[in-house]
Amino acid sequence: MKLVLAQLNPTIGDFHGNVRRLLAVYEEAVAWGADLVVAPELYLTGYPPRDLLHDRGFLAANRAALSRLAAATNRTALVVGFVDESASRPGRGLANAAALLQHGRVVAVRHKTLLPTYDVFDEDRYFDPAPDNPPVPFLGKQIGLTICEDIWNDEDFWPERRYRANPPAALAAAGAQFLINISASPWWLGKTRTRFAMLRSLARKLRLPVIFCNQVGGNDELIFDGHSLVFDPEGHLIAEGRLFAEDVLRVDLDRPEPRSFTEPAEESMVWDALVLGTRDYFRKCGFQKAVLGLSGGIDSALTACIAAAALGPENVHGVSLPSRYSSPGSLADARELAVRLGIRYDVLPIEPVFETCRQQLAPLFRNLPEDVTEENLQARIRGLLLMALSNKFGSLLLTTGNKSELAVGYCTLYGDMNGGLAVISDVPKTMVYRLARWVNREREIIPAACLTKPPSAELRPNQTDQDTLPPYEVLDAILEAAVVQGRTFEEIVRDGHDADTVRRVLHMIHRSEYKRRQAPPGLKVTTKAFGIGRRMPVAHRYDPLTVTAAPESAGAPAHPDPTGIDRSSH
């Protein structure tokens, strides 16, 4: 059997464009003599459509798109993901579905069995699970059709499972002769090797070919890596799609050619993910140009590099906004970076505006010492001016804060948090340094001083980040334990971390939720990002450090602390 896997990049709600792109691949497959073309999960709508699924016009357009695709098919069949109606009652009324199209009609439809409702997924909000999923007859064989999560629950691979059912095993027991899985499986660091090992294990266990076709591209915070895979019944890899790019795989199951798999370096994958996510966010939102503040620090330097790679240097505008506390070295580094990238660069001093604000506030601030208020005022002036440039020239403002800063609130609302996309908000500071060195692997693009000088917000004399924060190696290790792994204070301290440092970091994380709630969307590249996959209340009194206290005294208000950390890092 000759297969074509259409690893494509759909845009949510662009039914005409999605159909047009798939039909182009289909026509090429027909010319090659393919028996079957496979497209990703919910390809017609784009994934994830979220509450557009409550829009009846959206659902009707999805069905019309399916009809247009079906009408265009001939002997070569096509499997594609769409939104179907569900007959389950009581229920949601919708199903995440795969359709087999051939000879101008819909030959078969199968619904997704396992509906993920964790981290970034909320499919149970919209869909009903399949009551059954028998194999589909095709060319004298039996196809096992599964959709994404359906293959992520094998008891022989996962020590802990989320569901009782194992759809691939059930299909194999029912006579399926090969498994097809259409997916919209978002990427994060570590998933490439996990997914590969899981699919290989499944093929070996069931002694069946496993065909995995994944969506590629960025949709809001999520980045889909593609990397479609085909394994033979012995678990040998026989086809592999590109990472972070569209691809069309031609596979002859009757003439398999085993190949080796080598996972790229982590820095390479994170870089490619961020470039793809940035490019698609701009393209799919209708923006062409970006503007960002260039402080001369490593975060804004890395963000500028990503933007230039994603959009082209001619579409990136870097602006330095120095104050009385900005060092000459920082301005020189920002200028040198812009020259090396070939982006537009301007200097817009904030000192006149800052002094005007100080004078305006002087009557109300009389006899009060300067403190974090004046520091944040500088960040907010920068945010104001950058947003003015964004409005005037129709460019999208990029925020440049990293995950470590966002975690502990080392950022300023309505200041350096202003913007439409937070490119590196899920990149810990230690990974920022790794990526910067990776960018410079062949030639120096990011000035060396950005990697060696102590990081500083430059909002007061002789300031460094470590005046307020632990060393980033320590901070990121605690954040990984607390935020990603969900470990307790006691467990983190037992790992060897200083108790007072852990207590202080957990307190900062806990008290900064109100800031993160107001942050722009950030591209997800780790297993647990701040955003849609981490849903914490703002108004609450739970404090993990005082959880054993009496109910009437437990916790501290989680509302903004006017004396807490609220500083810009750019």
N, C-alpha and C positions, 0 to 999 in steps of 0.2 A: 504494500500500500504506500502510495506517495502522498506525503503531507506537506503543507505549507503553513508555517506559524507566522501570523501577522502580528508582530510585536510593535504595536502602534501607540501613538500619543494622542488620545482623544481630548477634546475640550468639552467640559461639562455644558450640556445644553446646545452644542453646535451640531444638531442632528444632520444638517445638510453636509457640513464639512466632514463629519465623522464617516458618513455613508460614502461620500465621494472618495475619501482616502482608502477605505476598505475595498471599494469596488475596483480601484486601480490595482491593488494587490491581487484581488481575485482574478482579474483579467490576465495578469501575468502568470498566475498559477494555472489557469486554464491552458494557456499557451505552452506551459511546461509539461502539461499532462497530469496535473495533480488530481488525486481522488478526493482530497478533503483539505479545506482551508480552515484554520482555527484562529479566532480572534479573542481578545481578553474579556474578562468579566465586566458586565454592564458597559460594554464598549459603546453601545448606541447612545447612552445617556452621559457617559463619562462617570468616573468614580472618584470621590463619593458625591452623589447628588444631594444628599442630606434632605432638608425640608422642601426642596423642589419636588420631592415625591408627594407632597401634599397638594401640589398644583395639578388640577385635572388637565389643563392644557399641555403641561409638560408630559404627562403620561400618555396623552393622545398623540403627541408628536413622536414619542418613543415607539408607539405601535405603528404609526404611519411609516416611520423609518424602517421598521422590521419588514413591513409589506413591500417597500421599495427594494430592499435587499433580496427578499425572497423572489420577487418577480424577475430579478436579474440573474438568477442561478440556472444552471443547466445540469449536465451530468456530474460536474465537479460540485461536491457538496460544501456547505459552509456552516460552521458552528460559531455562534456569536452570542454575547451576553446582552440581555435586555430586561426590562421590568414587565413581568406578567401579572395578570390578575390571579388571585388566590381564592379558591372556593371554601377555604377553612372558615368555619363559623363556630364559636366566636373567633375573631381574628383580626388581623390588620387589613386584609383585603388585597395585599400585594405579595409578590414573590420575586426574589432575585433568581433569574432564570437563564437557562441556556437553550437556544433554539437550533435545531438541525434543519437547514434549508437545502432543498434540491428540486430540480425540475420545476422551478417557478412557484414553489409552495413551501409551507412550513410542514416538515415531515414529522418532527417530534419535538417535544419541549420537556425539559427536566428542571426541577427547582432545587435550590440550595437547601441542604439539610441542616448544616451547623451554622448558626448565625452568631458571629462574634459580637460581644457587648462588653468590651474592656479596652483600656487605653484609648486609642483614637477611634475605635469602632463602636457603632451603635445601631447595628442592623436590626436588632429585635425591636427597635423603635418603629420600624417601617414594614418589616417583612414577616410572613409566616414561614415556618420551616416545612420542608417537603414531608408529606406523610409517608411516601415511599419513593424509591428511585430505581426502577428496574433497568437493566441494560437496554441499549437501543440497537436494533438490528441495522446493519449497514454493510452492503457488498458481501453478504454471506457471513459476516462476522458479528460479534456482539461488542458494542462500545460501552464502556463505563464512563458516563459523563458526570464529572464533579465540578464544583465551583469553589475555588480558593480554600476557605477554612475547612472544607470537607476533608482535605488530605492532611490537616494539621492535628490529628488526634490519634495516631497509631500507638497502641499501648506498648509495643515493642521498641518504640523510639523515645517516647516521652515518659519520664518517671512519674510525672503528675499530669493528669488530663483534665480538661474542662467539661467534657461531655461523655456520655455513656456510649454513644454510637461511634462506629468506625466505618464510614461509608465506603471507602475503597475495598476493605475486607468483605463487606456485605456484597458489593458488586462482583468481586472475584468469586465468591461462593455461589452467586447467581448465574455464573457462566460468562462474565465479561472476559474478553480476550486481550484487550488493552485498555488502559485508563487515560482519559483526557481530563486535564484540569485547566479550566480557564480562570485566570486570576487578575485581581488588582491588588497586589501584595506590596504595600509600601516598604521602603528600605530604611534601615538604620544600621549603624555600625555593628557588625557581628552577624547580621542576618544572611549574608551571602553564603558563608560556610555552613550555617545551620540549615538553611533551606536545601543546599546541595546534599548534605549528608542525609537529611530526612527523605528526600525524593529517591536517592540511591538505595537507602534502606528499604523503602516501600517496594521498589521494583524487585529487589532481591527476595524480600519476604513473600510477595505474591507471585513471583515468577512471571511477571507481565511487563510489557513495555509501558513506560510512564511518560506521557507527553504533557508538559507544563508550559502554558503560554501566558505570559505576564504583560500587563500594561507597563508603559514607560511614560515618564514625564512628570511635571510638577502640577499639582492642583492644590492651591492655597498652601497650607503648611506641609502637606505630604509630598514626598518625592518617591516616585516609582522607578525602580532601576531596570525594568525589563529582565534581562538575563534569563530568557526562556531556556528550558532544558528538556532534553529527551534522553531517556535511559532505556537500554535493552533489558530483557528479562533477567540477565545476570548482574544488572546494576552498572554496566559500562556506560559511560557517557558517549552518546553518538551525535549529539547536536547541542550547540550552545549559542544563545543570542548575545549580542553586545550588551555591555553594561552602560546604562544611562544614555542610550541612543536608540532610535528606531532601528528595527532590523526585520528582515524577512528570511526565515529559515526554510530551506528545502530539505526534506528528509525522506529517504526511501527506506521504510522499515524492513523491506525484503533484502536490502543490501547495506546493512549497518556497518559503519566504519568507526570503531572506538577511537576516542581521543582523550588526551589528558586534560586536567583542569588545574590551573594555577590562579590562586586568588591574588589580585593586585594588592599593593601596599595600602594600608589603611588611609594614609594621607592622600593617596591618589583617588581613592573612592570617595572620601569626604569632599575633596575638592570638586570632583566631577558632579557629585550630588548637589553641592551648593551652586555651582554654575548652572546646572540644569534647572534647579528650583527657581533661581533668580530669573533666568531667561524666560521660563514659562510663565512666571507670575506677571512679568511685564507684558509679554505677548498676549496672554489670555485676558489681561485686564485692560489692554488697549494703550499701554504706555510704551514709549520708545526711549526716553532719556531719563537718566538718573542724576541726582545731585546728592552730595554728601559732604559733611564736614571732615576736613583733613587736619588732625591735631598734631601730626608728626609722631604719633604713637603707633603701636603694632596693630591694634584692633582696626582702626580706620584704614591703615595701610592694607591689611588683608582684605577688608571689605571692598576697597577700591580695586584691588587686583581681581577679585571675583566679578565685580561689576564690569570691568573692562573686558574680561574674558567672555562674559555672558552677553553683553550688549554691543561690544565694539568700543574702543577707546574714544571714538568720535562722539559717542552718546553719553559720556560720563563727564560730569563737572565737579571737580573738587574745590572746596573753599576752605581756606584757613581763616579763623576768626580769633585772632590773638587778643589777649588782654595784657595788663601790666605784669601778670604773673607768667606769661608765656616765655619760654626760653628761646633765644636765637637758634639753638640747635634744633628745637622742634620745628620751627618755621623752615629751616634749611632742609630738614628731612622730608617735610611735606612737599616742598617745592621739587626736591630731587626725585621723589617718588612719582610725582605728576609728569615730570619730564621723561622719566624712563618708561612710564606707561603710555605716554602720548595723549593724556587727557587734558582737557581745559583746566586751568588753575587760576584762581583769583584769591586775593587777600582782602578781607573785609574786617578791619579792626573793630572791636566792640567797645573800646575804652570810652569814646564819646557818649555812647548810649548808657553804658554802665554808670558813668559819672552823673549823667542827667537823672537816672533813676535814684542814685544815692541822694542827690540833692532834693528830689521830689519827696523822698521818704524821710528825710532828715527831721522834719518837725515831729513825725510820729515815732521815730526811732531815737529821739533825744535821750542822752545819758545811758543808752544801751550799748554794750560792747558788740563789735562785729563778730559774727559767728557763721554757722552754716547757711544762714539766710543770704548773706552776701555772696557766698560761694555758689549757691543755687541760682541766684539772680544772674550770674554770668552765664550759666548753662542755659537758662531760659531765654536770655537775650540771643544766644546763638541759635536756639531752636526757633525763635521768632524770625530771625533773619533768613535762616535756611528755608522755613516754610514760605516766606515771602518770595524767595527765588523759585520755589516749587510752583507756587500759584501763578507767578508772572509768566514763567516759561513752559508750564505744562509738564514739568519733569516730576518724577516720583522721588521723594526724599527717603534715603536709606538710613536706618539707624545702625550704629556700629558697635553696640554693646555686646559682650560675650555672656555665656551662660553663668559663669562664676559671679559676675557682677549682678546679673538679674536675680540670681538665687538669693543673694544677701541684701538686695536693695541698694547696691552701690551705683546708683543712677538717679537721675532727676526727672520727675514727672514734668511734662510740658517743657522739657529742656532737651537733654541728649536722648530722651525716649521718644521725641517727636519723629514721625515718619510713617511711611506706608508699608514698609517691609523691614523686618529685623533679620538681616542675612545670617549673622553668626550667633544669634541668641541661644542656640542649642550647642554651641561649640565651647567647651571649657577652656579656660585661659591656657592651660598646659598644651591643649591641642592647637590653640591659636599659634603658639610658638612652633609647634611641629609643622603646621601647615606653612608658616612663613619660611621656615628652612626648606621645605619642599618646593615652594615657589622659587627659591633662590638656588635650587640644586644645580642648575646649569650656568646661570649668570646672576649677578646681584641685581634684583629688581627692587625689593624692599631694602632700604638703606640698613647697613649693618647696625648702626646705632639704635634703630628701632628694636632690635633683638637683645641689645646688651644694656641699654640704660634702664634704670629702675622705672617701672611704670608709674605715671603720675597724672592726676587730673589737672594739675597746674591751675588750681583755683585759689591758692594761697602760697606764700613764700615757702620754698623748700619742701613742698608737699610730695609724698609718695603714697602709693596705694597701701603699702605695708604699715603706714601710720595707723590705719584703721583695720586692715585685714591681715589674717595670717599669711605666710608665704603661700603662693598659689599652689605649689605642690601639695601642701598640707590641706589647704582649703578644698581643692578639687577632690582629694581622696575622701574627705569628710562628706562632700556633696554627693559623690558617687555612692557612698554607703547609705546616706540618709535619704536622698531624693530618688535615686535609681533603684537601689536594693531594698529600701524601706526598713533599714536596720534601726534599732533603738539606740538611745544614748548610751546605755550600759554596754551594748554590743560593740559600739564604735570605740568606746574607751578601752574595752578589753582587747581591741586590735592594736593598742599601743598609742593611741592619740591622747594628748593632754586633755584632762577632763574640763578644765576651764575654757580651753579653746573650743572644744566640741559644744559645750553649753552655750558659748557666745555665738557660734555659727548657727546652731539650731534655733536660737532665739531670733537671729536676723532673718533666717528663712521664714520662720513663723510670722514675723511682724511685717513682712514685705509683700504679702499676697495682694494687698490693695493696689500696689504698683503694677504687679504682673497682670492684674485684671485689665489694666488700662494700656498695656503694651500693644504695639502692632503685631500682626501675625509674624511668627518666626519659623524658619525652615527646620524641620525635624530631621536630625541625623543620629540621635542616640536612642536607646531603648525607652527612656522616659524624658520627655521634653516638657517644659512649661508651656501650657496652652491647652488645646482641646483634649489632650490625653491625661491631664492632671487637673481635676476639678475640685478645688478647695473653696470652702466658703470664706468670705471676707469678715462678716460679722459673726463672731463666735467667741467663746471663752475657754476653749480647750487649749491647754498648754502641755505638751508632752513631757516637759521637765517637772511639772507639778501634778502629774496625773494621780499620784497617790494621796494628794491632799484631800481634806474634807470638802464635800460638795459646795458648801457655802463660801469657801475661801479659795477654791481651785481656780487656777488660770488667771490670766490677765487679759484686759480688753485687747482685741485683735485689731482695733481701728488704728489709723495712722498715729504714730508716735512723733509728736512735733520736735522732739529732741533727738530722734533716731537718725541713722545714716540716710542721707539723701543727697548724695554728691554725684556730680558728673564725672565720668572717666575720660572725657574727650575734650 
